[in-house]
C-alpha cells in the first residue's frame, strides 16, 4: 500500500535545476523515518548518501542533481520493513532567471527599512490566527502585535517609490510562533513559512514582483545565529549538538528561565582579538542571545547546510535583491564565511549586508570581503553595517565645535575610509529598529536631523532610512525603548487621524522633512556623482563643513552649517574643485546661483548644490 505525501516534513520542500552546486540535502522529519530506505527513480537525480540523526525521527538525504536533469515532479519512496511504503512527491523547478540577473543593492540604492507589524494593516482578516500562540492585537501595547502586514506594504509601494527609495528591507516576515513579543520577527519558528499574520508566501512573492516592476529591490532579513524557542525542531532535536549548550537546555527545559540559560557574553571583539581566551570565544559564539532564542550550532554540518540552502531557497523563490543578516558576529565565523561565499558564488551580482554593532572601524572593516586581516580571515561579505559613522555623525552634530569635538569628528570619521576595502559598499543609516530615533538622538533639533540625513545620503555609502524618519518620528517618552521606537506609522490603520501617506494631519515641520528627504532621494536616484563619484572634503572651519562628490561634469556640494547667525563662506578655499563661474542648483529649493567669491549661508542647516541643472 502506498500513501502519497504522508511525510510530516521535507525541507526544502522543492528545489531548482541549474545551480553551480549540484548537491542538495533534504531534511526529512517523520516518526521513525530513520528505519526507512529512500529510493528515487528520476533521470539525473541520484542519492549520494543517507544520514541518520540521533533522533530516529530524522533522515538527511544527500542528492546530486545532474546538469542535464529536467524540471518536474518525482516520488521519493520510503520503504519500511514490515510497514506501509511512504512517498513524498518532490519538485525540481525551472529557474525563472539567470543567476547573473539577481542584482543586489549597491551605492546607487537607498533602502527603506520597515518593521512590518507597525507600518500598515492592509488585511485585517489575518490579524489573529487561532493556531498560533499569540492571539491578540493591541495597538496600545508597544510590545503586542498591531496588525501590520505584507499587504500593507504592497498598498503603499507608490508612496515609498515616490519618496525616492529603490529598495525595501523588511524585518523578518517568517513565522514567529511565540507566546509574546512575536511582532519583531527575530525568533523564527519555521524557516520556510511566512507568518500567517503577515500573509502568505504568495503575498511575499507579489510584493517582490510589484517592486520589480518599479525597478525596486526586496531585501530579506535572515537570522543564522538563533531561532525561536517554539521552533518545531526544539520539540525533537535531530542531533545532540543541533543547538549550543543543548545539554543544559534538555536538562532544564521544564523549568527554563533566564537564570538557567547560558547566555552570550557579547564579547564580539573575540572574533578579531589575537589575545582572546578560548573560554571568551566560546562564551561569545555559543551562548544564547536570550532565553527564548536557542543558539544554533553552525559547526554541525547538517545545520550549516540547512541554513545555506534556506538562504538560497528564498533568493530563488522570490527573486530577492539582497539579504540582511542579523547579529553577524555571533554565529561561528568560519561558517559565516562559507555561507556568504556560497551565496555569492551562485549569485555573483548579489549583495549581503551584515549587522556588526561596533563603533570601531577596525572591527567593521574586518568583516568586509577582501580585507587584509591579520589572521587571514576572508568573510566574503560585501557590506558590513557602519555603526561607527552613525554614532560619529550624531556626536558631531550634538557637540559644540572645538579642535577635537563637533564637526571635526565627522570629518575624521569619514577619513577612516582608508581602512575599508570598499567604503561605498558599507551600509550607513541615521537610525534603525534597534536604536533611538535620529530625531530623538539629536534632541529634537530639526536642522541637525536634516544635516545628519542629508550627509549620510551623499557620502560614499549605501544609505538605509527607517520608516517614519521622513516625518520626524521620535521616542522622547522613553528613549531607546524598542516598542516605542517601532511606533505605528500614521495612516497605516483605518481610523488613524493622521495620515503620513497623504499628508493629512501632519504638521508643517513634518511636511517639510518629508519634502526635504524626497528631494534628496529623487535627485540621488540618478546622480552618478553620489553613486560612484570622487569624494573630496574640506576640514571644518567656523562651524561649516563642506564635502564634494564629483563624476565627470556633475559636481555635488554638500554643506553642513551649524551657525545660528548668518555666515559668509569664502569660495576661494575650494579653488581646486574647478567650479569658478559654474552655475549650481539647490537640490531642495531648485534655486540657481553662479559660483563667485562668497556664498551667504543665512540659516543653520544643510545646503546641497549641484551642477546638474536638469
N, C-alpha and C positions, 0 to 999 in steps of 0.2 A: 504494500500500500504506500502511495506517495502523497505526502501532504505538502502543497505548494506554499512556500514562503512562511513557514512556521518557525523560523528562526527569530528569536527576540530582537536581535540587533546585529547588523553588519555595518561596519564603518571603515572607510567611506561607503555610503550607500550606492554610489555609482562613480565612474571614473571616465577618462577620455583616452583616446588613442593619440599617438603622435608626440609624446613628450621625449625630450632627450634622455631622461632617466626612464628606462622601460620597466623598472621594478615597481611593484605595488604591494603593500602589506595590508591585508584585511584583518581587522579585529572582529572576531565573532564571539558573541555572548549569548549563551543558551544553556539551560540546565544539562550538566554532564556532557557538554559538546566535545570535551577533550577525548572522550571514548570513541567518537565517530571518526570515520575516514572520509575526507573530502575528495571528490572526483570532479574534474572539469573536462568536458569534451567540446572544445571550441578552437577552431583553427587559429593559431598564433598565440594562444594563451596557454601557458604551462605553469604547473605548480612546482616551484623550485624547492620549497621547504615547508614543513608543518611544525609549528612550535606549540607545545603545551605550556600552560602557565602554572603557578602554584595553586590557583583555584581551578577546580575541574570544570568550571562553567565558562572557561575561555579557550579560544584557539586563535593563533595568529598564523595566517596563511601568506607565504611569500609567493607572489605571482610574477611572471615575466610576460610582458605584453609586447610581442614582436612588432617591429615597424610595419610589417605587412598586414597586421590584424585589421579586420574590417569592423566598423561600428555595428552595434546591435546587442541583442539580449542573448544570454546563455544561462543555463542552470548550473549552480554549484550544488552537487548532490552529496549529502552527508549520509554515508552508510553506517548503520549502527547494528552491531551484532545482536541478534535476537530481538531487535526493536524495529519500529517502522522507519523507513527511509525519509529523511527530511530534505527539502530542496529550498534554495533561495535563488530567485531569478535576478541575475545581475546584469547591469547595462554598461557597455562601453560606448560613450558618445563621440560624435564627431566634434572637433573643436570649432568654435564659431569664428575665431580669429587666429591669425598667425601670432606666434609668441612675441615677435618684434612689435606688434601693433598695440601691445599693452604698454601705454605710455604713462610713466609715473609723473609725479609732480616735480617741479623744479623752481628756480628763482623767477620764472615768468608767472608763477601762480600766486594767488592769495587765497588762503584757506579759512573757511568759516567753521568754527568749532561749535557743535551743538550738543547739549545734554537733552536727548530726545524726549524724556518724560516731562521736561519743563519748557518745551518750545511751542508746540501746538497740538491740540487734540483734534485730529482730523476724522477720527472714527470712534465716537463714544461707545459703540457697541462692544468694543474689545477692552473697555476699561477694567472690567472684573472678569477673571477666568476662574471658575469654581474648582477646577482641577489643580490649581496652584495654591501654595501655602498662604501667600499674602493676598487677601481677597477684598481689600478695602481701597477706596480712593478718598483722600482728604487733602484738599489744597491748602488748608490752614496749618497743616503739619509739614514743616520743611523736610522731614525725613520719610514721609509717606509717599506713595505713588500719587501723581497728579493727573495722569491720563494722556500725556503727550505720546505721539506715535509716529510711525513712518508716513502714514497718510498726511499727517500734519506738516511734515517736511515737504512732501510732494506738492501739497496745496500752495506752498509759499516759495516754490523754486523761482518764480518770476521776481519776487522781492529780493531774494539772495543774489540772483543773476543781475538784476538792475543795480544793486549796490556796487557791483563790480567784482564779486568773488568768482573764482574759477574752479574752486574745489570745495568739497564739504567733508569734514571729519566729524562723524558722529561717535560719541562714546558708545561702548558695546551694546549691541542690539540682540545678543544671544540670550537664551533663556537663563534667568536668574531665579530659580525656584527656591527662594529663601523666605524664612518666616517674616523678616522685616528688613528694611533698608535695601530692598531689591531694585530700587529705581535707578541706582547709579550704574549698574551693569557689569561691575568688575568681579562678581562672584558667580562665575558661569557654571551652570549645572548641566548643560548639554552643548557641546561644541559644534553640533551640526543642526541646531534648531534656532530659528528666530523666536524670541519670546512672544507668545501669542498676544500679550498685552500691547505689543508694538505692531503686530500684524502678522503677516505670513512671509514665507520665502518669496512668493510671487510679488508681494508688495516691495520687498527689498530689491528684487530684480527690476521691478518697474521704476523704482527710484533711480537706480543706476542707468537704466535705458533713457529715462526722461532727462537726466543730467547730460548724458552723452549727446543727445540731440541739441543741447545748448552749448556743447563743447566744454562741459564741466566734468571734473573727475571726482569719483567717490572713493574716500579713504576709509578702510575698515580699522577699527580699534581692536587689537587682539591682546590676549593675555597668556603668555607662555609660562609664567612663573607660578601661578596658582589657579585653583578652581574654587568653586563654592562648596561648602561642607555638605550640601544636599545634592551634590553631583551623583548621578546614578551609580557610578562605579565605587563610590565610598561605601555602599552597602555590600559590595562584593569585590574587594580589591584583587586584581589579577595576580600580582606578584607581591612578594614580601617587601619589595623596595619600590613600589609604584609612587608613593609619596615619601617625602623626607620625614624622619622621626616617626615612621609608621608604627613601630612597636609601641611607642609612647601613646599614640592615638588609640590603637586597638586595645591596649591595656586599660585605658581610662575613658573610652568613648561614652560609657553610660553615665559618667559624671563630668563630661567635658566642659571646661571653662577656661578663662583667660590665664588663670594662675598655673594650670597644669600644662598649658601649651608651651612648647619650646619655640619661642619667637625669635625672629631675626634680630641680630644686634645692629642692623642697619649700617654697619661699618663698610660703606661702599668703596672706600679707598683701598680696601684689601685686594681689590682686583688689579690695582696698579703697584701697590706698595712692595718694594723689593725686600722689606724687612718684616712683613706681616707674619704673625704667628699662624700656624696651621689651624689652631682652635678658633682664632678670629675669622679666618677664611671660611671655615665650616659654619660658624655661627651666622655669618652673613648669607651664604648661599643656601644652607639647608633649613634655617629657621623659618617658621611660618610668619607671614605678614601680620595676620591677626588670627584669633582662634577659629573664625568662621571661614578661613581661606586656606585649605591644605596646600602645602608647598610641593609642587610637582617635581619629581626626580628625573631630570633630563639625562642623567647618566645611565638610566635604564634604556637600552637601545630601542625597546618597543615603544616606550613613552616618547623618545626622541623622534622616531619615525612617525608616530601618531600626530605630533604637533606640526611637523613639517608638512605632512600630507594635508592636514586640516587647513593650513595657510594656503597651499596651492589650490585646494578644492574651492575655497571661497573666491580666490582671484579668478579662477577659470569659470566658475558657475555664475558669477555676477559681473564679469568684465570690469574688475576694480582698477583704480588708478593709484593705489598705494596702500601701505599698511602703516599704522602707528602701533608700535609695540610698547605695551605698558611695562613699567618697572624694569627697564632694560638691564641694569647691572645685577639684578637679584638672581636670575637663573644661572646655571652653570655656563661660564663664559665661553668655554670651548664648544659647547653645544650651540650657543648663540651665533658663533662664527659659522658653523656648519649650516644652521638654519638659514641665516641671511645669504650665505654663499650659494646654497641650493636653489633658493628662490631667484636670486639674480642670475644664476646660470640658466634657468629656464626662461626667465623674462629679462633680457639684457637691458631694456629701457625702463624698467620698473623702478619704484622708489620705496624705501622703507625709512621711517623716522623712529628713533629710539629715545625713550624717556630716561635721561640721566639727570636727576635733580642735583646738580652740582654748580656752585658758583665759581669753580676753579677751571679756567680754560685748559689747563694741562690735563685734567681728567676728562673734560668734554672731548678734547682732541684725540685722546687715547682710543675712543670708540669709533672714530671715523676711519673708513677704509683708506688704505694707503699710508696710514700714519707710521712713522719710523719709531716704533715702540722699543723700549729697552729690552723687553722680554720676547720680542719677535711676534707679538700677538697681531693677527690680522682679523679685524672684526667683520669685514665685508659689508659694513653698514654705511650707507650713503649719507644719512642725515641725523646726527645727534641733535637733541634739543638744546637751545642756547639759553639756559637759565642764567648764565653769567651776564650776558648782555642785558637781559630783562632787569636784573637786580641793579646793574650799573646805571641804567637809564633812570630808574626810579630814584636812586640815591642822588644822582647828579642833578636831577630837577628839584628834589626836595631840599637840598642843601644850599646855603648861601655860597657864593663863589669866592674862593681864595686860591692860593697857589696849589693846594692839593685836594680841594673839595669843590663840589659843584660840577660845572660843565667839563672841567678838565678830566674828571673821572670817565665821562662818556667818551671823550676824545681818546684817552689812553685805553679804554676798553676796546674800542674799535681797532686801535693799533695792535692789539693782541692777535689780530687775524693772521699774522705771520706764522703763528703756531699751527694753524689748521691746514690740512691738505687741500681743502676746498671750502673756504668760508661761506661762499654763496650757497652751498648746499646745507648749511645749518638752518634749522627751523627756529625762528625767533617770534616773540609774542609779547604783548603788553601784560597779559594775564591768561589764566586758563581756569578750568573747572576745579582745580585743587588749591587755588590761592585767592586771596582777597582781590576784588575787582580793581582794575587800574585806577579808576576814578576815586576809589577809597584809598588806595595806596598813595595817591598824590593829593590826599587831604581835601578832596572836593574842589580842586583848582582846575577849572575848565581849560584854561590856556595851557597849563602844564600837561594835561591829558592829551590835548591836541598835539602838542610838541612831541610827546612820547610816541604816540601812534604814528604820526607822520614820519618821524625819524626812522622808526622800525620798518616803515613801508618803503623807504628809499635806499637804505643801506644794502650791501650785497648779502642778502639772506632770502630764505623762503618765509614769508610772514604768515602768521596764524592769528586771527582775531576771534575772540569768544563772543558768542551771540549776546546781544544787549550792550556791548561796548559802544555801538553806534548811537545809543540813546542814554548813555551815561548811567547804566545800571550800577547799583552800589550795594555794599553790605555794611553800612555805617552802624546799624543797630547792634551787630555782633561781628566785628571784623574777623574775617578768616573762617567763619562758620560755614562748613560745606553746604549745608542745606540752604542757607541764605544766599551764598554765592551763586547757587544754582536756582535762582528765583524764576518763576514763570515769566515767559516773555509776554508782555501785554498785547492782547488781541488774539492770542492763540486759543482762547476758550470762548464759547458763546456766552454772552452777557458781560464780557470784560468792558469796563467803562473807558479804558484807554486802549487804543489800537495802534501799535507802532508800525504795523504793516501799511496802514492807510494814513497815519499821522494824526488821527483823531484823538484829541485829549492830551497830546504831547505838549510840553512847554516849548517856548521859543528857543530856549537853550538846548533842549533835546533835539529839536528840529535842526538847529544849527550844527550840532555834532553829526547828525545823520547826513546832512548835506556835505559837510566837510569831508567825511570819510568816503562818501560816494564819489566826490570829485577826484580825490586822490586815487582811489581804486580803479576808476574807469580810465583815468589817464594812464595808470600803471599797466593796465592790460596790454597796451600797445607801445610801451616805452622800452626800446632796446637798450637805452642808456641805463635804466633801472634794472632790467633783466640781466644784462651782461656787460655793462659799461665799466670803464676805468673809474676808480674811486680816488678822489683827492680831497683831503680835508685840511683845514687850517686851524691851528691851535686857538682855543677860545681867547678872546680879548674883550674886556669891558662888558662881560655878560652876554656876548654874542659868539655863537659857534657856527661856522659855515662849512658846508660839505658840497662837493660837486660829483655828479655822475656823468660820464662822457662816453658817447658812442658815435663815431663819425661826426655828422653835423648836428647831432642832438646833444644839448647840454642841459642838465637839470641841476639847479642850485637850490639847496635846502638851507634855510637859515633858522636857527634857534635863537630867539631874543628873550632874555629873562628880565630886561629892563622895564619897569613900570612907566617911566617917563620917556618921552621921545628921544631917540638917539640917531646920530648920523653915522652911517657905515662908509668909511673911505674905501672906494673900489680899487684904488691903485694897488692895494695889497694883493689883489687877485690877478695881477697882470699876466702871470704865467698861464692862465686859463685861456688867453687869447679871445676875450669876449668884448673888448672895447668896440663901441659903436654898434653892437648887435642888439636886435630887438628881442625882448623877453616878454612872455605872457605869464601872468599869475595863474597858476593852476586852479586856485579856489575861486577867485573873483573874475577871471578872464580879462582883467585889465592889462594893457600893454605898456611897456616902458623901454626906452633906449638906454643902454649901458653907457653912462658918462663918468662923472667923478665921484658922486655921492649918492647913496641910497638912504632915503629917510625912512626909518622904522618908527612908526607913530605909536605903536602899542606892543605890549608883551605878547609873544606868541610865535608861531612858525610862519614863515613865508616860503613858498615853493614856486620857483620860476623856471620856465623852460624856453628854449629857443624854437621849439616845435610849436608853431603858431596855429596849425590846423589839426 
